[in-house]
Amino acid sequence: MPSINGVAVPVRIQTKKRKERLEIESSELARVPRKSQIPQKEKAHHPPQGMEGCIHSSTAHGPSTKGVSRHHVAGSPVKKNGEITPADRRFRAEDEYPTHFTLPEIEIDIGSWMCLACPTSTSKCKDCKQYEGHEDSLIIAIHGECITGKFGKLSAIGVFYGRGNAGNISWPIPGKDDHSHTTQIAELTACLRALRNATSIIDKRRNMMRKGKVLMPLNSFIIKTDSEYLVRSLTEWLPKWKNNGWKTCKGVPVANAEMFKLVEAGIMMVEMVVQVKFWLVPKQSNMEATCLAKMAFTA
């Protein structure tokens, strides 16, 4: 995580009206967290009536309706010519799923985590109204928020793993100068935190497996964001910047270049084990992470 000059101070909204509005927007997430758990390998099942939730898991993709095999292979991601290109890190739901899937249906709730739906699933569970999911493809939703308050700019991040997950993050970015608080810096900071926590999840799973736990092998982390700036930078523009000495096509230095270098290093660290993909969604489809970021302003 990059160090930002300044001292961490409590962040408060300066007007009662704004605070009340933010509290209303974030109230949906104000639930008592359940114990955070890493999804374990178990057969998809419907629990008896009276038990909370349904669990649907699978790692085998059948043939895609668009002619491409979507079978998940656990372990290190497949590399082309010894490396994974940035373009391979773009997750495009429209290319992966048949048209009968709506955007919310692609995300499957598996307790306190979210995972991708199986694109070959044709019917929903009668109890939880969800398609079958792939527990080997975990979704991490992120958001960076920046506002202008009475005493200057403030920014914060939200990282969302699932409802009730104790690892969900709502954190104000420290720093008193306005240069520390931009939407772009907040988005990059959220991405860095998600990548760091992804490595922690991998390490935790390894420790659990050493102790005899049988876990679902991970295939990928899908980082979901509503930031076109973040996704296009990491999947399209990054190679051009590097080849051009970290300058844009106009010859000016890339803004936040040092943070992009840290993000790239974080991606490569995670990809020693699993694939990292970035999923660009509309803002209204990323409300959980957005609410978490806004909650940091009301602390």
Disulfide bonds with the S-S distance in Angstrom:
none
